[in-house]
């Protein structure tokens, strides 16, 4: 009887420990590249090394005012125009086939660790998406978001650095969390955004 009580106590201790740990380990991360939910450990493994495209200052001959963001979707690059014929160049992920767009808008809002409300069309394509996701490391918008005009699109971070340089999104422009945080600090609300094919 004493042995049975000991085994029962150990079993209850294990169950209690699992119930405390389970909510943390059960949190899954949405991978928009594959349209699936993944374990955070899989994402952490792929996250090593940051962006495959290094951020750098380059010569830039475009006819844009300093502070303008120019996104060259065919190059998979974002240029923040600086003074004296220079630009800061970032690697980006862009819209996949059928989701590319072009136009000139302004940054209308900036947010740190933004929440995400997937648009109805996206929820129709991916039915298991939540109606809302609070901001945080598992959120597909990443560490920062710059909202583009009245569009549904944003320039935002991602915890999926392997997607930088790829056409993977539903139209948003994504940077690594490090790069989007850097861009966020440099860009003001009202800045012009030019998206080109």
N, C-alpha and C positions, 0 to 999 in steps of 0.2 A: 504494500500500500504506500509506503514511504517512497519507494522507487517510482511508482506511478505518479505521485504528487511532484516529484523532482522532474520527471519527464514532462509533465503537464506545465510546470512552471517554466521550464526551458522553452517549450513550444510557444507558450504565451509571450515570453520575452522576445522570441524571434519574430512572431507576428506583430507585436507592438513596434519593434524596430523597423520592420518592413513597412508598416502603415505610416511611420514618420518619414521614412526615406522615399517611399513610392511616389508621392506627389512631385518631389523634386526630380527624380529620375524619369517620371512619366512625361515631363514636359518635352514636347517634340518641336522641331524646327521645320518650317515650310521651306522646301527647296523649289523655287519657281523654275529652275533649270529643268527639273524632271517632273514638276507638278506632283510632288509627293511630300509626305511628312517623314522626317528622319530623326534619329536619335542625336542629341547634342554631341555625343562623343564622335560620331561620324563627321560632323561639321567641324569640330575642333581639330580633327586629324588633317582635314583638307585645308584648314585656315593657315597652317604654318607657312611662313614666307611672304604673306601679304600679297599686294598686287603684283601680277606678272609684268606689269608695265610701270616703270619707274616714273614718278613725278619729276619734272625738270623744267628749268627756264630755257626757252628757245627763242630764236629770231622769229619775228612774226610780221608779215607784210600786209595783213588785212586792213581795210579802211574802217576800223571801229575805234570808238573812244575807249580809253582805259576804264576798266571796270565791267566791260561787256563780256558776257560768256558766249562763246561760239562753240557749238557742238557739231563736229564733223562725223555723222553717223557712219559713213563709209570707211572712215579711218579708225573708228572706235576711239576717238580722242575728244577731249573737252579742252578748250583754250580759254584761259582768263587773260584778257588783254591787259598788258601793263604799259607803262610809259616807255618812250624811246625805242619803239619797234621791237618790243619783247612781249612774250606771253608765257604764262605758266601752263604747261601741258600736263594733263592727267589722262590716264587710261580709263575708259568707261565701258560698261555693258550697255547695249542699246536694244531697241525693240526688235523682236524676231520677225520673220516674214509675215506680212499681213498686219503688223502693228507699228510699222515705221511711219513717221510723220515729219513734216517740216513746217517752219513758220517762225515768226518773230513775236515775242511776248516780253513780259516783264516778270521779275520775281515779285510776287504779291505777299508772300509770307515765309517766315523761317521758323523751324521748330527743332528743339533738341529732344532726342529719343521720342519721336512722334508716335502716337497711336495710329492704327491703320484700320480703315473701313473699306474692305474690298468692294468695288463697284458691282452692281447687280449683274452686269454682263460677265464679269470674272467669276462670280459665284455660280453663275449658270454653267460656265465651262469647267469649273473645279468645285463640285457640289459640297465637298467636305470642308471648305474654307469657313472660318467663323464669321459671324456678322461684324465683329469688331475684335481687334487685337490690341491690348495695351502696349505702350512703348516699352522697349527693353531689348536685351541682346538677342532674343529669339524672334523679334519682330522683323519682317522683311524690309522695312524702311530703314533699318539700321540706326546709327547714332545721330544723324541729322537729316533734315529734309528742307529743300528749297522749293516752294510751290510755284508752278509756272502759270501765270495769268489765270484765266478762268477755265483752263484745261483740267483734265483729270490727272495730268502728268506732273511728276516731280523729278528733281535731281535729288537722289537720296543715297544713303549708305547701304551696305550689304555685309552680312557675315559670310558671304560666299565669294571670297576673292578669286577663286578659280573661274568665275563667270566674267571677269573683267577682260575686255577685248573680244567678247562674244556678243552675238545677237540673241538674247535670251528673254528679255522682259516683255511686258504687255504694253510697252510704249514709254515707260519711265527710263530715265538715264541713271545708271547706278555707278557708284564709285566705292572703293573700300571704305570702311569706317574711318581709317586714318586720313585718307584723302578728302572725304566729304567734310570731315571736321576742319581740315585746313582750309578748304574752299569756303565753308560756312563763315569762318572768321574774317575772310577777305571780302566777301560780297555783301552788299547792302540791299535791303528791300527797295524795289524800284529799278534795280539793275536790268539792263536789256539782255535777253536771251535769244540767240539766233540758232535755230536748229536747221542744219543742212543735210541733204542726202550725199 
